[in-house]
Amino acid sequence: MDALTVLFIVSMVVFIIGSFFVLWGRNKKTDKKPASDNASSLSHQMQLQAYERLTLLVDRIALPNLISRLNKSGLTAKEMQLLLIQTIKQEFDYNITQQIYVSAAAWNAVKNLKDQTMLVINQYASTLPQEATSADLNKLLLEYLMNDTKGNLHELVSEAISYEARKLL
């Protein structure tokens, strides 16, 4: 083989190897982009699901819904108070991981709703006599909801969460 043939073969091998690395690098870049888009899409979906779960949480710990769901005859006001507080804590604890996916403002609104609702229950329950029934406490809480605009805090929190979720869409 003469030098020209060897040079031609070496050039072809270098060209083929170089082309392989260039094409391989391009494929690697394009492979990463869809994965990144998929990750972004998955993250976006998880955020929307978190807002959906928080909307459900707000609805479940809203006083009118709690009272209608947990209303049991034969309980004392103290037992009803404990049942309401325990249910709120359980619902909140069940959804605590959602704070990872939502804005700090949305999470703080949910926490404040939880705290405010428990405070209202405890305050009104403390005004009742020892022999009061669950119906007495429920009546007092429902009157509070009808007469005080702060009683509809759950509606404001729901609207805030909905607003945050719509920003993602």
BALOBA-1460 file (C-alpha; in Angstrom, 3 decimals):
// residues 169
<rec num="1" residu="m" x="0.000" y="0.000" z="0.000"/>
<rec num="2" residu="d" x="1.300" y="3.344" z="-0.856"/>
<rec num="3" residu="a" x="1.236" y="6.302" z="1.516"/>
<rec num="4" residu="l" x="-1.642" y="7.956" z="-0.293"/>
<rec num="5" residu="t" x="-3.936" y="4.917" z="0.217"/>
<rec num="6" residu="v" x="-2.986" y="4.687" z="3.920"/>
<rec num="7" residu="l" x="-3.635" y="8.414" z="4.330"/>
<rec num="8" residu="f" x="-7.019" y="8.022" z="2.598"/>
<rec num="9" residu="i" x="-8.041" y="5.074" z="4.860"/>
<rec num="10" residu="v" x="-6.912" y="6.884" z="8.017"/>
<rec num="11" residu="s" x="-8.825" y="10.004" z="6.907"/>
<rec num="12" residu="m" x="-11.966" y="7.950" z="6.294"/>
<rec num="13" residu="v" x="-11.679" y="6.275" z="9.708"/>
<rec num="14" residu="v" x="-11.193" y="9.663" z="11.410"/>
<rec num="15" residu="f" x="-14.106" y="11.089" z="9.431"/>
<rec num="16" residu="i" x="-16.389" y="8.180" z="10.379"/>
<rec num="17" residu="i" x="-15.388" y="8.304" z="14.063"/>
<rec num="18" residu="g" x="-15.770" y="12.102" z="14.143"/>
<rec num="19" residu="s" x="-19.181" y="11.884" z="12.481"/>
<rec num="20" residu="f" x="-20.221" y="9.241" z="14.992"/>
<rec num="21" residu="f" x="-19.268" y="11.492" z="17.929"/>
<rec num="22" residu="v" x="-21.010" y="14.514" z="16.426"/>
<rec num="23" residu="l" x="-24.233" y="12.560" z="15.812"/>
<rec num="24" residu="w" x="-24.009" y="10.907" z="19.220"/>
<rec num="25" residu="g" x="-23.620" y="14.333" z="20.904"/>
<rec num="26" residu="r" x="-26.638" y="15.702" z="19.028"/>
<rec num="27" residu="n" x="-28.778" y="12.714" z="20.002"/>
<rec num="28" residu="k" x="-27.718" y="13.055" z="23.597"/>
<rec num="29" residu="k" x="-28.778" y="16.735" z="23.623"/>
<rec num="30" residu="t" x="-32.135" y="16.034" z="21.993"/>
<rec num="31" residu="d" x="-32.737" y="13.111" z="24.352"/>
<rec num="32" residu="k" x="-32.260" y="15.400" z="27.325"/>
<rec num="33" residu="k" x="-34.672" y="18.045" z="26.120"/>
<rec num="34" residu="p" x="-37.776" y="15.837" z="26.076"/>
<rec num="35" residu="a" x="-36.809" y="14.419" z="29.440"/>
<rec num="36" residu="s" x="-36.581" y="17.944" z="30.768"/>
<rec num="37" residu="d" x="-39.933" y="18.777" z="29.192"/>
<rec num="38" residu="n" x="-41.386" y="15.609" z="30.695"/>
<rec num="39" residu="a" x="-39.992" y="16.513" z="34.113"/>
<rec num="40" residu="s" x="-41.411" y="20.008" z="33.806"/>
<rec num="41" residu="s" x="-44.765" y="18.634" z="32.708"/>
<rec num="42" residu="l" x="-44.778" y="16.142" z="35.571"/>
<rec num="43" residu="s" x="-43.883" y="18.878" z="38.050"/>
<rec num="44" residu="h" x="-46.636" y="21.077" z="36.641"/>
<rec num="45" residu="q" x="-49.128" y="18.228" z="36.951"/>
<rec num="46" residu="m" x="-48.081" y="17.547" z="40.549"/>
<rec num="47" residu="q" x="-48.534" y="21.211" z="41.426"/>
<rec num="48" residu="l" x="-52.043" y="21.226" z="39.979"/>
<rec num="49" residu="q" x="-52.886" y="18.046" z="41.881"/>
<rec num="50" residu="a" x="-51.589" y="19.632" z="45.088"/>
<rec num="51" residu="y" x="-53.832" y="22.668" z="44.587"/>
<rec num="52" residu="e" x="-56.716" y="20.304" z="43.915"/>
<rec num="53" residu="r" x="-56.034" y="18.424" z="47.150"/>
<rec num="54" residu="l" x="-55.766" y="21.661" z="49.109"/>
<rec num="55" residu="t" x="-59.101" y="22.787" z="47.679"/>
<rec num="56" residu="l" x="-60.597" y="19.543" z="48.936"/>
<rec num="57" residu="l" x="-58.895" y="19.998" z="52.324"/>
<rec num="58" residu="v" x="-60.300" y="23.517" z="52.678"/>
<rec num="59" residu="d" x="-63.751" y="22.202" z="51.860"/>
<rec num="60" residu="r" x="-63.445" y="19.345" z="54.350"/>
<rec num="61" residu="i" x="-62.300" y="21.551" z="57.249"/>
<rec num="62" residu="a" x="-64.820" y="24.316" z="56.602"/>
<rec num="63" residu="l" x="-67.050" y="24.571" z="59.677"/>
<rec num="64" residu="p" x="-70.386" y="24.066" z="57.905"/>
<rec num="65" residu="n" x="-69.126" y="20.905" z="56.214"/>
<rec num="66" residu="l" x="-67.493" y="19.577" z="59.367"/>
<rec num="67" residu="i" x="-70.660" y="20.075" z="61.373"/>
<rec num="68" residu="s" x="-72.899" y="18.421" z="58.800"/>
<rec num="69" residu="r" x="-70.491" y="15.515" z="58.320"/>
<rec num="70" residu="l" x="-69.758" y="14.871" z="62.009"/>
<rec num="71" residu="n" x="-73.111" y="15.736" z="63.558"/>
<rec num="72" residu="k" x="-73.929" y="12.955" z="66.013"/>
<rec num="73" residu="s" x="-76.653" y="13.002" z="68.589"/>
<rec num="74" residu="g" x="-75.890" y="11.898" z="72.111"/>
<rec num="75" residu="l" x="-72.506" y="13.615" z="72.339"/>
<rec num="76" residu="t" x="-71.673" y="16.337" z="74.809"/>
<rec num="77" residu="a" x="-70.409" y="19.691" z="73.559"/>
<rec num="78" residu="k" x="-66.944" y="18.784" z="74.850"/>
<rec num="79" residu="e" x="-66.950" y="15.497" z="72.913"/>
<rec num="80" residu="m" x="-68.100" y="17.297" z="69.786"/>
<rec num="81" residu="q" x="-65.398" y="19.907" z="70.259"/>
<rec num="82" residu="l" x="-62.759" y="17.192" z="70.497"/>
<rec num="83" residu="l" x="-64.185" y="15.369" z="67.475"/>
<rec num="84" residu="l" x="-64.138" y="18.542" z="65.370"/>
<rec num="85" residu="i" x="-60.576" y="19.447" z="66.420"/>
<rec num="86" residu="q" x="-59.310" y="15.904" z="65.908"/>
<rec num="87" residu="t" x="-60.870" y="15.717" z="62.442"/>
<rec num="88" residu="i" x="-59.318" y="19.022" z="61.394"/>
<rec num="89" residu="k" x="-55.887" y="17.894" z="62.598"/>
<rec num="90" residu="q" x="-56.191" y="14.558" z="60.802"/>
<rec num="91" residu="e" x="-57.292" y="16.157" z="57.545"/>
<rec num="92" residu="f" x="-54.464" y="18.682" z="57.743"/>
<rec num="93" residu="d" x="-51.829" y="16.078" z="58.646"/>
<rec num="94" residu="y" x="-52.974" y="13.870" z="55.790"/>
<rec num="95" residu="n" x="-52.286" y="16.703" z="53.322"/>
<rec num="96" residu="i" x="-49.202" y="18.252" z="54.898"/>
<rec num="97" residu="t" x="-46.868" y="17.113" z="52.117"/>
<rec num="98" residu="q" x="-48.759" y="19.239" z="49.590"/>
<rec num="99" residu="q" x="-46.880" y="22.283" z="50.865"/>
<rec num="100" residu="i" x="-43.912" y="21.136" z="48.757"/>
<rec num="101" residu="y" x="-45.814" y="21.786" z="45.540"/>
<rec num="102" residu="v" x="-47.754" y="24.980" z="46.267"/>
<rec num="103" residu="s" x="-46.808" y="28.583" z="46.881"/>
<rec num="104" residu="a" x="-45.974" y="29.719" z="50.385"/>
<rec num="105" residu="a" x="-48.953" y="32.074" z="50.302"/>
<rec num="106" residu="a" x="-51.371" y="29.262" z="49.462"/>
<rec num="107" residu="w" x="-49.954" y="27.000" z="52.157"/>
<rec num="108" residu="n" x="-50.053" y="29.780" z="54.760"/>
<rec num="109" residu="a" x="-53.671" y="30.480" z="53.875"/>
<rec num="110" residu="v" x="-54.556" y="26.817" z="54.505"/>
<rec num="111" residu="k" x="-52.614" y="26.764" z="57.791"/>
<rec num="112" residu="n" x="-54.313" y="29.965" z="58.930"/>
<rec num="113" residu="l" x="-57.719" y="28.519" z="58.064"/>
<rec num="114" residu="k" x="-56.958" y="25.413" z="60.112"/>
<rec num="115" residu="d" x="-55.752" y="27.461" z="63.079"/>
<rec num="116" residu="q" x="-58.631" y="29.940" z="62.877"/>
<rec num="117" residu="t" x="-61.244" y="27.196" z="62.627"/>
<rec num="118" residu="m" x="-59.825" y="25.367" z="65.647"/>
<rec num="119" residu="l" x="-59.664" y="28.639" z="67.581"/>
<rec num="120" residu="v" x="-63.326" y="29.415" z="66.844"/>
<rec num="121" residu="i" x="-64.403" y="25.915" z="67.887"/>
<rec num="122" residu="n" x="-62.445" y="26.125" z="71.137"/>
<rec num="123" residu="q" x="-63.647" y="29.643" z="71.954"/>
<rec num="124" residu="y" x="-67.323" y="28.880" z="71.420"/>
<rec num="125" residu="a" x="-67.089" y="25.528" z="73.193"/>
<rec num="126" residu="s" x="-65.568" y="27.231" z="76.234"/>
<rec num="127" residu="t" x="-68.606" y="29.512" z="76.552"/>
<rec num="128" residu="l" x="-71.014" y="26.613" z="76.928"/>
<rec num="129" residu="p" x="-71.962" y="25.071" z="80.280"/>
<rec num="130" residu="q" x="-70.575" y="21.643" z="81.185"/>
<rec num="131" residu="e" x="-73.896" y="19.871" z="80.460"/>
<rec num="132" residu="a" x="-74.248" y="21.340" z="76.934"/>
<rec num="133" residu="t" x="-74.843" y="18.932" z="74.069"/>
<rec num="134" residu="s" x="-73.204" y="18.650" z="70.680"/>
<rec num="135" residu="a" x="-76.347" y="20.224" z="69.207"/>
<rec num="136" residu="d" x="-75.790" y="23.290" z="71.404"/>
<rec num="137" residu="l" x="-72.223" y="23.667" z="70.161"/>
<rec num="138" residu="n" x="-73.202" y="23.087" z="66.542"/>
<rec num="139" residu="k" x="-75.988" y="25.655" z="66.792"/>
<rec num="140" residu="l" x="-73.633" y="28.207" z="68.293"/>
<rec num="141" residu="l" x="-71.027" y="27.608" z="65.575"/>
<rec num="142" residu="l" x="-73.589" y="27.841" z="62.779"/>
<rec num="143" residu="e" x="-74.949" y="31.111" z="64.224"/>
<rec num="144" residu="y" x="-71.392" y="32.441" z="64.252"/>
<rec num="145" residu="l" x="-71.026" y="31.497" z="60.573"/>
<rec num="146" residu="m" x="-74.236" y="33.281" z="59.645"/>
<rec num="147" residu="n" x="-73.527" y="36.444" z="61.627"/>
<rec num="148" residu="d" x="-69.781" y="36.988" z="61.251"/>
<rec num="149" residu="t" x="-68.077" y="37.593" z="57.912"/>
<rec num="150" residu="k" x="-64.879" y="35.972" z="59.250"/>
<rec num="151" residu="g" x="-66.871" y="32.770" z="59.453"/>
<rec num="152" residu="n" x="-66.592" y="32.433" z="55.681"/>
<rec num="153" residu="l" x="-62.800" y="32.379" z="55.737"/>
<rec num="154" residu="h" x="-62.866" y="28.993" z="53.992"/>
<rec num="155" residu="e" x="-64.416" y="30.635" z="50.931"/>
<rec num="156" residu="l" x="-61.614" y="33.193" z="50.744"/>
<rec num="157" residu="v" x="-58.972" y="30.495" z="51.089"/>
<rec num="158" residu="s" x="-60.672" y="28.442" z="48.363"/>
<rec num="159" residu="e" x="-60.650" y="31.443" z="46.053"/>
<rec num="160" residu="a" x="-56.952" y="32.073" z="46.767"/>
<rec num="161" residu="i" x="-56.073" y="28.453" z="46.000"/>
<rec num="162" residu="s" x="-58.130" y="28.547" z="42.810"/>
<rec num="163" residu="y" x="-56.371" y="31.725" z="41.758"/>
<rec num="164" residu="e" x="-52.958" y="30.117" z="42.337"/>
<rec num="165" residu="a" x="-53.985" y="27.038" z="40.355"/>
<rec num="166" residu="r" x="-55.292" y="29.121" z="37.453"/>
<rec num="167" residu="k" x="-51.909" y="30.850" z="37.229"/>
<rec num="168" residu="l" x="-50.420" y="27.446" z="36.414"/>
<rec num="169" residu="l" x="-52.847" y="26.790" z="33.576"/>
